[in-house]
Amino acid sequence: KSANPQWREQFDFHYFSDRKDMLDIEVWRKDNKKHEELLGTCKVDITALPAKQTNCLELPLEKHPGSLLMLVAVAPCTGVSISDLCVCPLGDPSERKQISQRYCLKNSFRDIKDVGFLQVKVLKAVDLLAADFAGKSDPFCVLELGNDSLQTHTVYKNLNPEWNKVFTFPIKDIHDVLEVTVFDEDGDKPPDFLGKVAIPLLSV
C-alpha cells in the first residue's frame, strides 16, 4: 500500500556476450493472490553503460506515471560459467589441484567472501508434462542460487529433453538453497511451470 516503495534489493545477472543487450524491467501491483496489474515497464541498454562503475539511473515508466530509481554496475564476470559437458571446467586435473590449494585450510581467511563454488551438471529430464496442444513441451531449465540465476537452452517439442550443460556458481552463503525449475517456453507469454526441485547446499 505504497506509491513510493523502497525495495533495496540487489540482484546479480550474469551477462554473456551472446545474449541480448537490453535489461527489461516490469513493475507490478498485487491486490491479492489472484489479481495483478502492470504498473509500467522500462528498458536499460547494458552496452551503453560505462563499465566498472556504479551507474545511478532514474528510469521513467513507459506509458505509465512514475519512475524507477536503480543502481546498475557492469563488472567482469568471475566464478560463473556455462559450458558443454565435454569441456567441463573441473575435468582438468591441474585445475582441480589449483582449486584444492585455493580452499585449503591455511587459505581459509585469505578472502572471507570466497566461500567456494558450486558446479552443477544438468543432463536431462524424463517424462515431463505435456504443456502444448500437440502433446509436447518446449522445456528449458533454470538454476537459481541466492539471487544468481542461469538457464539452459530450450529443447523444442520434447518431453525427454537432454541439455548436457555444466553450470558453475560462486557460493556466497553456505546456507543457500539451489533451486532447479523446469519451464515450458510459450512464445511471448510467460513460461508454463513443469516442475521444481530444491537442494540445500549443506546437503551436498
Salt bridges, closest charged atoms under 4 A:
ASP12 OD2 - LYS172 NZ 2.34
ASP24 OD2 - LYS20 NZ 3.31
ASP24 OD1 - LYS43 NZ 2.77
ASP31 OD1 - ARG29 NH2 2.74
ASP31 OD2 - HIS35 NE2 3.90
GLU36 OE2 - LYS30 NZ 3.69
GLU37 OE1 - ARG29 NH1 2.84
ASP84 OD1 - LYS165 NZ 2.44
ASP114 OD2 - ARG102 NE 3.04
ASP148 OD2 - HIS14 NE2 3.77
ASP148 OD1 - LYS172 NZ 3.47
ASP173 OD1 - HIS175 ND1 3.29
GLU179 OE1 - LYS196 NZ 3.13
